Amino acid sequence: MNRTDFPPFDWNADSSHRLLAWFDQHQRDLPWRRQPRNPYHIWVSEVMLQQTTVAAVIPYFERFIAAFPTVEALAAATEQQVLKLWAGLGYYRRARHLYAAAKQLVRDHHGQWPDDPTVWQALPGVGRYILGAVLSQAFDQRWPIVEANSLRVLTRVFGYRGDPRTGLGHKWVWAAAEAVLPGHRCGDFNQALMELGSLVCTPTAPQCDRCPLGTCCQARQRGLQEQIPPKKKPLPSVAVSEVGVVIWKKGRLLLCQRPRTATRWPDLWEVPHAEKLPTEDTAAAAIRIAQELTGYTIEPTAEFITLKHGVTRFAITLVGYEAQYTGGRFRRGPYSQAKWVKPQEFANYPVSSPQRKLLAAVVNSPRQRRLF
């Protein structure tokens, strides 16, 4: 299905001009916009921005570009170096795809940036959104993009009452994004839609009096800004209690690497952790988890922190419990490998955000400071 299967979109060049003029005046100073036609910066930033806020991405982008200033530098790195700089940003599959795609670009195109959509479509991790973002912003090609902010702007402007996230509504919003594209400055236009949704056409209490598209916005004319697009139905939250076991042996702490095939946090390092059974106390759970996940026997010593974090619809309470190694040999299974690591070496290992907080609590505890 393409845009010709929908009723005509009421859009004209004057609306495009107003939106672009607004963007020229109000766009934020973001680090990836300082070289507006740089395909590498555009690509890295757009991958990072998927399912992540601008504020969260900025420091990661700056550190990433400082470490890997070119696609050649990224391709020459190790995957662990890439994951370490990505650690805490989440959705780590994005980082592995970015790294694999960089190696493919350098191998096949010798650092030259292709403007051929078939080349980009063949790269790991490049879907419809990344394709449109890179080709429109770096090469001014006429490719649409749709993400949460532009989706909201388009559905409100055209007064679309269906759900634009699924089924026919999903096809409709992509058709709308293509229909409104101007003949030039396509990348700026795509960014303008997103910027408008982020700064003005917000999910609640949109500032319609500041909107350059206010005069043609059907949702505003009908007073439906709060109803369009329809709210997502929240999934019920599931509470989970976990225990993370900090196992010490001769001043070193055990870190284990998750396998590449893991659904969550593949290839990252962590202290062994798992769900606590309803019938267990924390110490008993620590003993069981250490034995089942690593093959080691331990003597629990003390609980030292409780962290709360969310993963999809799971509300996880993670209790950190310190223990001393008493015996056994590492057994591969849930983890691909394990290492005994000095606390000052933690920074060399890519870990998830919850694990970083847990390890920081280990390092900053009064007892550990005395040991250092």
KOLVO-441496 format. One record per residue: x, y negated, z negated of N, C-alpha, C, CB in turn; residue in three letters. Coordinates in steps of 0.001 Angstrom, whole numbers, plus 500000, padded with zeros to 6 digits. Glycine has a CB too. Layout:
! residues N
XYZXYZXYZXYZala/...
//
This chain:
! residues 372
500847501200500000500000500000500000500880498754500000499043499992498769met/500561497758500810501307496513500810500352495356500578502080496330502130asn/500887494147500636500081492996500241498919492736501185500945491770500163arg/498973493282502396497856493061503315496623493865502898498267493431504744thr/496785494826501948495649495601501482494855494868500402496121496937500956asp/495326493693499984494642492908498962494045491664499597495608492525497816phe/493090491030498934492555489759499442493678488733499573491436489217498509pro/493547487777500466494610486774500661494934486048499357494194485751501738pro/496218485766499162496645485035497970496596483540498264498079485467497527phe/495880482804497422495718481362497622496967480653497097494428480829496904asp/497925480471497965499205479877497599499688479037498770500257480971497216trp/500315477893498472500793477045499551502181476508499230499818475890499801asn/502785475876500222504161475398500078504280474350498984504661474826501395ala/503236473573498766503303472523497746503491473132496355502026471654497780asp/502838474279496098503000474950494806504439475417494625502032476145494688ser/505025475934495700506431476358495639507340475176495344506854477028496956ser/507104474058495999507928472869495792507835472381494354507508471756496750his/506629472372493786506462471914492400507200472831491433504969471849492027arg/507094474139491680507763475083490784509279474942490869507351476518491117leu/509821474819492075511267474689492232511762473364491650511655474795493714leu/510994472296491805511387471006491230511401471091489697510421469881491703ala/510414471785489146510396471986487687511623472779487238509101472719487252trp/511961473830487987513113474660487629514403473853487701513203475885488553phe/514553473033488707515757472215488832515936471303487620515700471381490113asp/514845470869487046514919469931485929515012470628484577513719469023485945gln/514383471811484453514209472396483123514927473732482898512763472587482871his/515598474263483885516225475570483687517264475510482576516873476058484990gln/517382476603481840518357476683480757519765476864481312518009477835479805arg/520721476367480545522132476547480905522563477919480392523043475396480303asp/522503478917481270522858480288480907524172480656481586521729481287481307leu/525024481438480921526374481680481452526392482303482839527129482565480517pro/525422483133483164525426483772484481524897482848485576524597485043484442trp/524374481691485191523919480722486192525007479725486573522705479976485676arg/526143479769485883527183478769486136527923479048487441528175478733484973arg/527829480285487925528308480615489269527113481212490013529550481623489234gln/526222480370490517524893480824490951524862481843492079524112479666491368pro/525920481980492854525918482950493945526869484114493681526293482268495245arg/527288484280492442528236485335492102527492486659491942529013484984490808asn/527606487583492903526838488828492817527162489647491572527088489666494043pro/528423489634491163528835490416489996528174489896488735530355490389489839tyr/528212488590488502527584488014487321526070488226487335527905486525487228his/525470488045488507524022488249488615523664489687488286523522487888490026ile/524380490608488861524099492034488664524258492434487199525025492885489541trp/525384492081486589525617492447485181524548491840484287527015491984484720val/524244490570484493523257489912483628521875490525483795523198488413483930ser/521479490832485011520147491379485226520019492791484638519823491398486720glu/521095493569484713521057494886484071520918494726482567522325495702484409val/521671493811481980521591493586480541520224493059480119522673492617480107met/519628492233480958518368491583480578517159492508480652518129490393481460leu/517302493675481254516176494603481303515824495046479893516502495824482193gln/514612494757479466514084495142478159514880494542477004514070496647478035gln/515553493408477256516346492743476227516170491238476382517853493144476322thr/516167490496475284515939489061475341517185488312475813515505488547473977thr/516972487122476337518073486276476792519020485967475641517537484973477405val/518457485608474485519298485249473335520206486400472928518428484833472147ala/519701487618472985520512488776472615521583489062473656519630490001472430ala/521283488789474926522201489154476004523396488212476100521463489171477322val/523216486933475822524271485940476072525624486344475488523860484603475498ile/525743486669474186527077487020473673527627488310474275527030487155472166pro/526761489265474568527220490501475203527751490219476608526077491534475263tyr/527037489405477365527475489069478722528834488388478689526443488163479419phe/529006487443477779530259486699477723531426487605477353530150485554476724glu/531211488514476392532289489443476021532583490415477156531918490223474745arg/531530490872477824531685491846478905532477491238480062530304492332479398phe/532129490024480463532807489378481574534245489022481191532040488122482012ile/534462488674479935535827488395479494536690489648479588535830487857478055ala/536121490792479235536878492056479290536999492595480708536216493103478405ala/535923492437481496535896492958482869535495491818483808534901494177483003phe/536427490925484149536063489726484923535664490004486362537203488769484921pro/535991491175486876535650491521488257535092492939488296536892491393489190thr/534472493272489403533961494636489556535107495633489594533108494758490830val/536259495208490103537430496089490111537887496393488692538578495453490909glu/537857495386487823538257495597486431537283496533485734538337494258485680ala/535999496389486026535006497288485436535218498714485921533584496820485775leu/535459498887487201535662500225487760536915500887487200535750500153489279ala/537917500086486838539180500632486347539131500978484860540299499648486603ala/538084500564484166537961500833482729537565502288482505536924499884482077ala/537559502688481241537009503988480884535569503805480449537843504666479766thr/534809504876480534533406504774480123533288504427478653532668506080480408glu/534191504939477821534150504619476399534416503136476150535165505465475641gln/535289502520476933535523501079476803534258500293477159536698500638477706gln/533574500746478196532340500071478609531270500225477534531831500636479955val/531108501432477027530091501679475996530398500916474718529991503174475694leu/531664500758474396532033500021473188531569498570473282533555500081472963lys/531764497942474462531314496563474631529799496458474725531944495961475867leu/529162497544475114527696497564475228527040497893473886527257498588476291trp/527796498456472955527228498977471703526418497904470982528346499501470782ala/525194498251470644524280497339469990523258496725470930525047496263469325gly/523524496767472232522594496195473206521457497149473529523329495823474480leu/521672498437473273520612499419473478520485499894474915519312498848473037gly/519648500921475100519393501480476426520722501741477157518493500519477257tyr/521521502626476573522907502814477010523016503442478397523643503674476014tyr/521951504020478878521985504545480242522273503424481243520651505239480586arg/521838502218480922522124501072481796523629500869481961521479499792481232arg/524363500986480842525811500776480891526495501852481719526396500753479480ala/526073503092481555526704504168482307526403504033483797526232505532481788arg/525175503638484139524838503414485550525640502246486127523328503145485706his/525774501175485353526536500019485815527980500407486095526481498888484780leu/528558501172485200529946501616485357530088502525486585530424502357484085tyr/529192503489486730529251504401487875529054503643489187528188505504487738ala/528143502666489191527903501889490406529114501024490755526656501009490238ala/529806500488489741531006499691489996532077500534490669531547499094488688ala/532259501754490187533249502638490807532866502948492248533387503943490004lys/531575503116492499531118503410493855531321502210494781529641503818493841gln/531039501000494279531224499803495097532692499591495451530682498577494369leu/533572499788494465535002499594494727535521500659495684535805499625493412val/535072501885495486535535502977496343535060502806497786535051504316495794arg/533800502448497962533218502437499306533317501082500005531777502849499231asp/533473499997499211533420498666499830534623497801499466532146497955499419his/535569498373498739536853497708498475536670496318497870537660497601499762his/535710496212496973535500494951496283534708493923497056536790494377495931gly/534333494213498284533481493313499055532021493531498646533671493543500588gln/531273492430498547529893492558498076528940492728499251529491491333497240trp/528332493902499377527421494142500501526097493403500301527163495650500671pro/525547492902501394524213492306501337523171493210501985524214490940502019asp/523529494470502152522668495468502774521820496152501695523513496515503560asp/520497496039501754519659496652500716519821498163500620518216496328500974pro/520127498832501735520280500292501657521490500673500819520407500895503060thr/522526499841500818523694500099499975523325499971498507524842499133500322val/522608498920498177522230498705496776521252499769496294521615497314496597trp/520332500164497133519358501186496736520013502522496421518328501375497829gln/521193502757496988521898504024496757522755504003495500522767504353497947ala/522850502852494827523696502755493639522962503269492405524148501305493420leu/523677503899491471523046504367490231522416503195489469524082505091489336pro/521197503403489005520541502415488165519909501255488891521497501894487217gly/519980501218490210519401500099490959518007500484491434520305499703492169val/517024499890490792515643500090491197515118498852491904514768500427489987gly/513824498760491987513202497680492750513520496304492170511702497879492798arg/513548496202490848513798494902490228515236494447490455513499494962488730tyr/516232495296490138517628494915490312517924494611491775518555496022489801ile/517375495407492672517554495173494104517104493764494481516774496216494922leu/515888493407494082515357492092494421516108490964493745513907492017494054gly/516516491181492488517222490133491760518559489812492411517434490545490310ala/519340490827492740520667490597493328520556490030494734521474491898493356val/519733490639495567519664490198496962519059488800497096518851491190497781leu/518104488467496252517511487131496354518426486068495751516148487101495659ser/519037486337494613519848485317493947521227485156494569519994485653492489gln/521863486259494940523220486177495482523244485880496978523954487467495215ala/522224486364497713522263486268499173521064485533499769522343487646499764phe/520193485005498907519004484275499342518153485073500320519407482967499975asp/518110486366500106517218487194500900515820487182500279517761488639501007gln/514837487426501099513446487291500653512962488608500026512525486884501846arg/513373488807498766512979489993498016512292489557496733514206490897497709trp/511123490129496428510423489752495195510981490493493989508926490030495327pro/510685489974492817510953490685491569509740490533490663512248490147490871ile/509572491493489794508509491424488781509080491905487461507260492281489195val/508944491087486432509241491508485055508186490860484173510717491099484603glu/508323490958482865507233490581481964506808489121482142507647490820480522ala/507768488219482295507424486796482379506785486432483706508659485949482166asn/507383486886484816506790486562486120505445487252486295507738486966487257ser/505316488450485726504038489165485760502937488330485111504162490528485050leu/503266487735483973502274486929483255501899485689484057502809486520481872arg/502883485020484648502598483823485444501704484168486629503906483174485936val/502046485206487351501295485546488559499856485958488257501996486663489303leu/499663486761487225498298487186486919497449486014486457498306488276485852thr/498037485059485740497269483893485297496982482950486460498021483147484190arg/497982482698487292497778481782488417496656482277489320499076481623489226val/496633483584489598495618484127490499494395484663489756496219485227491341phe/494383484568488442493223484998487672492949486483487760492024484257488120gly/494002487289487863493815488734488017493426489351486677495102489402488569tyr/492298490061486639491760490568485372492141492013485086490267490445485372arg/492722492715486049493127494096485804494427494165485021493275494845487119gly/494876495387484760496147495592484061497261495656485104496117496900483185asp/498161494666485140499185494634486186500362495573485919499699493230486342pro/500297496334484846501427497205484479501285498611485031501565497273482975arg/500097498989485461499873500366485901498986500398487141499239501198484773thr/499084501507487876498146501792488959498036500693489993496807502053488395gly/496803500398490373496533499397491396497025498022490970495044499346491705leu/496913497716489673497381496419489182498875496234489374497037496262487721gly/499627497305489205501077497244489406501388496938490872501750498578488974his/500655497568491778500851497291493204500424495862493538500059498299494066lys/499346495408492885498868494055493147499913493020492765497573493792492389trp/500525493151491587501445492107491117502709492060491973501818492344489644val/503174493199492465504321493183493370503948492536494706504845494614493598trp/502732492797495165502269492155496399502170490644496206500900492731496834ala/501700490220495027501608488790494739502993488154494694500875488556493410ala/503954488847494071505312488318493973505938488138495350506181489239493122ala/505608489036496276506118488900497642505397487793498396505975490220498396glu/504091487669498177503295486700498927503684485261498615501828486903498634ala/504099484970497385504388483585497003505820483172497321504126483393495528val/506677484104497735508071483758498005508184482737499130508867485009498357leu/508982481692498943509186480727500025510172481262501055509686479389499465pro/510411480510502095511323480944503144512780480772502789511037480205504391gly/513078479965501761514459479763501333514454479516499819515129478563502108his/515628479521499210515789479421497758514983480517497045515349478023497263arg/514999481704497627514215482799497053514716483189495659514257484015497977cys/516032483203495488516576483542494179516195482528493133518071483660494247gly/516285481234493475515865480192492537514377480319492222516170478796493108asp/513595480631493246512153480760493043511844481911492087511434480977494388phe/512490483060492287512273484190491382512662483832489950513072485412491854asn/513794483138489813514208482720488482513228481711487890515612482126488529gln/512684480853488731511744479842488258510483480482487690511379478884489391ala/509983481514488358508810482222487827509110482797486449508373483348488786leu/510282483420486313510645484005485021510850482927483956511916484849485160met/511508481831484348511769480741483407510467480089482961512694479694484040glu/509536479930483873508247479340483527507517480228482523507384479131484792leu/507554481541482754506903482451481820507567482472480464506881483832482382gly/508884482280480431509610482295479173509423481017478371511068482519479431ser/509401479868479048509402478585478344508025477940478223510320477641479039leu/507141478168479178505864477451479214504669478402479188505794476575480456val/504626479341480120503480480258480257503680481459479337503308480727481741cys/503749481182478054504102482177477048502922483116476745504567481479475763thr/503194484273476121502107485228475871500951484640475065502649486431475148pro/501261483843474053500218483170473272500487481675473284500166483711471807thr/499442480909473177499518479442473157500367478874474287500075478976471835ala/500059479207475543500829478641476663500651477124476712500388479278478011pro/501710476428477122501701474963477178501239474509478569503119474383476849gln/499962474668478810499420474437480149499595473001480609497959474802480184cys/499650472056479681499808470663480068501200470371480619499527469766478887asp/502154471273480399503524471109480902503781471941482151504527471486479824arg/502785472674482612503012473649483677502913473002485061502005474798483563cys/503901473211485906503832472652487265502792473328488140505176472758487928pro/502276474475487682501253475191488456499870475057487831501619476666488577leu/499740474141486892498469474009486171497282473724487055498577472933485165gly/497483472939488113496341472565488947495827473714489800496713471413489835thr/496651474739490019496189475866490837496025477144490018497162476115491983cys/496139477047488698496064478238487849494610478578487532496859478025486543cys/494168479719488025492779480114487823492484480470486363492443481294488718gln/493465481051485668493242481380484256492999480119483449494438482153483679ala/493750479058483731493549477804483014492186477200483348494668476810483351arg/491828477231484620490544476651485024489374477367484360490391476708486544gln/489529478680484099488449479473483500488610479644481985488387480841484160arg/489687479102481419489922479248479988490270480671479589488715478798479226gly/490965481387480461491256482797480210492750483065479941490795483627481394leu/493483482003479567494926482186479390495250483267478351495570480866478977gln/494462483359477311494752484324476238494274485734476595494094483870474929glu/493418485852477603492910487172478002493671487761479198491428487072478342gln/494402486940479908495150487387481091496639487217480823494722486590482370ile/497431488243481060497038489631481335496517490309480071498228490426481909pro/495781491417480196495269492089478993496421492580478121494353493273479379pro/496195492540476818497231492966475871497487494468475994496820492613474424lys/498737494844475786499066496259475738498431496889474507500594496468475732lys/497961498114474661497441498823473514498618499391472718496458499947473952lys/498780498950471462499940499423470693499823500902470356500092498611469407pro/500948501606470462500985503006470062501076503098468545502175503741470726leu/500425504086467949500524504218466497501957504477466072499620505341465998pro/502379503810464996503742503966464501503861505246463686504157502749463654ser/504992505923463840505266507163463114506437506921462171505572508342464097val/506222507119460885507276506916459895508189508137459839506670506633458505ala/509496507902459862510488508971459812511520508632458743511169509174461201val/511862509603457919512903509427456902514128510244457300512388509853455488ser/515280509574457425516517510237457802517591510020456743516999509731459159glu/518566510920456746519744510786455888520976510812456764519802511914454813val/521830509798456619523115509756457306524205510110456315523373508364457941gly/525019511111456653526000511643455698527394511117456043525988513203455703val/527928510313455137529278509777455283530234510725454569529385508316454708val/530915511560455347531762512617454792533213512137454779531622513940455614ile/533843512163453583535223511725453423536158512916453271535351510798452218trp/537346512767453854538403513766453695539747513038453753538310514888454804lys/540410512971452603541745512345452519541750510935453100542782513205453253lys/540770510136452708540726508736453122540209508490454519542060508161453017gly/539757509546455183539193509404456525537726509830456510539997510245457556arg/536988509251457424535547509485457516535249510242458803534755508144457467leu/534261511130458758533914511942459920532990511179460862533254513250459479leu/533436511030462109532584510505463172532375511594464206533204509236463821leu/531142511732464666530780512761465643530254512082466905529716513746465057cys/530544512688468045530092512128469323528878512889469827531223512171470373gln/527842512116470146526644512723470709526915513196472130525468511731470685arg/526273514265472566526535514760473925525984513825474990525934516146474105pro/526527513917476185526073513090477304524609513345477643526936513348478529arg/524122514547477344522744514915477687521738514471476635522643516410477878thr/522198513839475557521278513425474490520277512400475023522061512836473288ala/519037512519474600518004511570475015518271510186474440516619512061474579thr/518723510154473207518965508887472526520458508729472244518150508807471212arg/521022507565472582522416507214472304523421508238472836522606507056470820trp/523312508697474071524282509663474606525695509097474612523890510081476023pro/526660509954474270528097509641474273528532508729473133528469509000475576asp/527607508185472357528016507307471260528442508124470043526871506349470881leu/529152507451469133529670508091467927528808507710466738531143507695467677trp/528803508568465723527971508322464551528383509243463409526482508518464890glu/527929508901462211528018509874461126526846510833461300527998509176459702val/527002512097460948525892513042461154524649512593460395526297514464460705pro/523531512625461081522270512224460434521128513005461050522020510691460573his/520093513204460254518914513941460717517764513645459770519194515482460794ala/516592514104460159515396513859459362515440514649458060514140514221460158glu/514987514019457002514879514670455693513551515402455607515009513637454539lys/513603516632455136512376517406454977511557516863453807512700518900454761leu/510231516968453879509389516416452806509697517004451428507934516654453131pro/510175518238451394510410518901450114511806518633449550510207520388450268thr/512676517940450289514062517745449872514256516428449130514980517794451078glu/515217516434448176515723515153447713516881514770448631516173515216446203asp/517388513558448469518375513045449416519673513842449388518666511589449123thr/520126514225448203521375514981448092521257516336448779521758515170446619ala/520143517008448567519946518314449201519881518173450713518666518983448678ala/519248517099451189519181516859452634520572516616453204518265515660452942ala/521411515877452460522768515602452922523565516897453075523481514651451949ala/523446517797452104524163519075452167523708519881453375523946519886450874ile/522402519957453588521857520735454715522264520126456052520321520815454624arg/522133518814456176522425518146457446523895518327457822522075516645457360ile/524791518158456848526221518333457131526510519747457623527060518030455877ala/525936520743456964526178522136457336525580522452458709525592523079456276gln/524346522022458955523678522362460208524290521650461413522208522025460112glu/524691520400461242525154519615462388526644519736462652524814518179462181leu/527425520028461595528879520030461770529553521343461386529477518927460965thr/528925522139460545529570523346460029530347523118458752530483523909461059gly/530410521859458271531177521548457068530321521687455808531751520132457160tyr/530958522079454722530330522033453411530814520789452699530644523309452583thr/529947520213451880530253518934451232529798518940449783529590517774451986ile/530304517960449060529818517672447714529278516247447722530954517853446632glu/527968516078447637527399514726447664527876513916446463525860514788447683pro/528100512602446711528545511736445621527532510638445290529876511108445976thr/527149509823446278526247508721445935525533508182447162527016507600445253ala/524312507750446954523559507004447961524036505565447912522007507100447718glu/524268504940449095524851503597449054524102502555449873526253503657449526phe/523186502950450742522433501949451506521173502579452072523296501351452646ile/520147501721452252518929502123452965518686501121454079517691502203451999thr/518592501630455305518374500795456485517039501145457123519523500967457504leu/516392500144457679515158500375458419515344499874459848513948499670457732lys/514946500697460813515020500286462205513956501045462995516442500538462792his/513698500566464204512681501193465036513261501707466335511564500220465323gly/512781502844466776513116503405468084511799503820468726514126504628467968val/511464503168469845510150503328470491509055503178469423510038504730471217thr/508260504211469186507175504070468212507522504647466842505930504741468737arg/508782504983466625509194505567465356509768504486464443510229506688465584phe/509230504390463235509742503483462204510635504312461290508568502782461393ala/511950504127461427512912505015460784513506504353459541514028505404461770ile/513495505086458448514207504698457235515425505603457113513286504800455962thr/516615505017457207517864505773457173518579505507455856518772505401458374leu/518772506557455082519504506456453819520931506937454037518806507280452694val/521905506083453719523303506470453805523744507145452507524185505247454105gly/524367508317452639524785509086451457526244509501451641523865510348451237tyr/527077509107450692528489509485450756528692510871450175529362508464450011glu/529715511565450701530009512926450243531485513213450492529105513980450968ala/532000514215449807533371514670449991533379516009450724534095514791448630gln/534278516136451677534463517397452386534989518445451414535430517224453588tyr/534401519645451457534879520733450591535317521960451373533798521127449612thr/534934522086452636535377523255453381534674523385454721535153524499452567gly/535079524421455467534473524715456759535257524145457919533077524189456798gly/534893524571459123535498524085460357534403523522461255536283525216461079arg/534782522497462017533786521858462876533231522849463878534389520653463604phe/531918522833464025531213523724464945530468522875465980530223524662464172arg/530856523046467243530147522327468307528700522797468370530846522535469677arg/527826521887468646526402522190468749525678520907469071525851522833467441gly/525075520261468060524434518971468320525439517901468756523693518501467077pro/526698518047468332527730517076468687528774517714469593528396516509467425tyr/529279516914470551530260517438471491531659517500470889530280516592472742ser/531967516577469963533250516607469272533158515766468013534389516101470188gln/534177515885467159534211515122465916535646514725465612533606515937464743ala/535809513588464915537129513102464535537082512545463114537625512023465528lys/538211512714462412538384512081461106539048510728461350539242512984460123trp/538365509655460974538747508312461382538984507427460161537669507700462285val/540044506636460200540273505648459149539271504504459301541733505112459198lys/538827503917458189537830502833458300538267501697459214537532502272456932pro/539549501358459229539996500258460094539954500625461572541406499840459717gln/539688501895461886539605502336463278538170502378463800540234503704463420glu/537198502084462951535795502175463375535527501362464640534873501698462253phe/536166500190464735535874499291465856536265499884467204536591497976465659ala/537051500945467210537476501558468470536422502491469060538762502320468260asn/535339502724468325534354503713468751533004503043469016534206504819467686tyr/532406503302470181531072502754470448530020503453469597530721502891471939pro/529242502659468878528208503202467997526915502421468203528655503144466505val/525801502980467786524515502306467883524414501217466807523355503324467743ser/523431500342466929523242499267465955523013499790464541522077498400466367ser/522135500785464333521962501297462969523254501866462403520882502366462944pro/524014502572463232525265503144462745526290502050462449525831504135463769gln/526288500984463221527210499896462936526905499281461575527138498828464034arg/525639499105461266525262498555459964525651499501458833523757498274459918lys/525456500793459070525813501769458054527315501770457805525344503161458466leu/528113501763458867529564501774458721530068500469458111530230502013460075leu/529412499357458447529795498082457831529553498117456328529012496916458467ala/528461498771455918528190498897454483529243499751453797526803499495454251ala/529744500768454500530817501597453945532068500749453719531133502791454888val/532453500001454748533676499203454667533568498115453605533987498575456022val/532386497509453483532219496364452595531827496730451169531195495450453159asn/531644498009450887531291498395449526532465498113448591530889499890449464ser/532211497716447338533303497413446400534283498569446253532736497057445037pro/533789499808446250534682500946446077535626501068447266533878502241445899arg/535098500876448480535958501002449648536972499876449725535127501030450908gln/536583498646449320537531497544449337538711497818448418536845496250448935arg/538442498485447308539537498836446398540471499845447060538984499407445071arg/539885500778447839540713501789448504541602501164449570539832502870449130leu/541107500105450245541876499477451307542983498580450739540952498665452215phe/
//
